[in-house]
Amino acid sequence: MSGKLLAAGVLFGSAALLAVLWSPLAPRRMRVVDAKARAALDSGEVKISPAEVLALMHDRRTPLALLDLREERAWNHFHLLDSRRLPAGPGAAAELLALPARMVKILVDEDEMQSARLYVDAVRAGVKNVYLLQGGLRSWLATYGTDAAGHSTVGHAALGDRHPASDPGAQAIPASLVRKVKLQGAGARKAAGCGG
Amino acid sequence: MAPYDPASWGPGAEPLLHVALGVGFGFMLERAGFGSSRKLTSQFFLNDLSVLKVMFTAIITAMLLVFWASGLGLLDFAELWVNPTYLGSGILGGLLFGVGFVVGGYCPGTALVAAATLKLDGMFFAAGLLFGILGFGYTLPWIDRFWNDSGAFGRLTLYEWLDLSPGVVVLLAVAMALGMFFAAERIEVWMRARAAKGGAP
């Protein structure tokens, strides 16, 4: 057998084997993706501080979606300005996937429990640029929803986004801010080499 | 899990890697004879289809390695940079590129290989290339809308477009490439026979 035929056979055989094994290998790929998503959660690299979320809310250059996973009653009571409800359920990851890839998606809930679960589902579904509010709304309200004495300013009235803590304003953004969000797929168009 | 970030390997690691890959790629092009404009343009006259065969062999070999690694969970394909699709500017750019290739005898990479071996035509082509890049940079604001918005589909892969499994698309691509290699060899034999009879251009 000539070298060319042997090489062609190896290439074709390898491709045929890959076509056959692609679906059976899916659980293995998913395990790896899950592990990567959980590692990102454990390291905190995808958990965004309230200050950075506030900075993003006032950054007109960065497309942003604030997605509140809580029940409607909690949402009516208080939510971040320009956020929208995304009921945490089986279809939530698909809804995230339908959003533009080059958009920062921040998952918001009471703490981080629901957000963390949806984060893993979203990464598994291939959603890009997804993060969660570190510490959830409890952390947000502890930062922006307290008075000088440290008491909560959010009462029992259902004010939605009309409460001042829904958007404390650009002046509340700290001067020095460690940013974790890196918009993937952003930036200027990259040139490609011709390959030869 | 790949892809890895060479910048995290230490200062200077990324540029060093780029230099090593560039030198290796250039060396292989030169060894394949692609520093010769005669050999390169022969493909357009169907006399020597080495460029097609070498390039497509590289493409399907890399494709198999990438998707085997991805299939086995060793590489996160979603993290890999894929050139966004811009159909309009891509088609126009491809046509200009093809004309430049036939007329000049080189593509950008092979022009640099030829220049590295001190070929005068390669040096002139490389100089023209740099002049063209400069001209493009200065005129970009005039064509920015066409350049960025004509048929922009973002990151679009064949398997997404065809709605098929990546494994099946890789198999189809390899089968297509092997079919092209077979046809190319037949065409070369036919052209040589034609030339022997004195009918070649």
Interface residues (C-beta under 8 A of the other chain):
Chain A: A8 L11 F12 S14 A15 A16 L18 A19 V20 L21 W22 S23 L25 R28 R29 R31 V32 V33 K36 A101 R102 G126 K128 G185 R189 K190 A192 G193 C194 G195 G196
Chain B: M1 L29 F34 V51 M55 A58 I59 I60 T61 L64 F67 W68 S70 G71 L72 G73 D76 A78 W81 N83 P84 Y86 F97 C107 P108 G109 T110 W147 N148 G154 R155 S165 P166 G167 V168 V170 L171 A173 V174 A175 A177 L178 F181
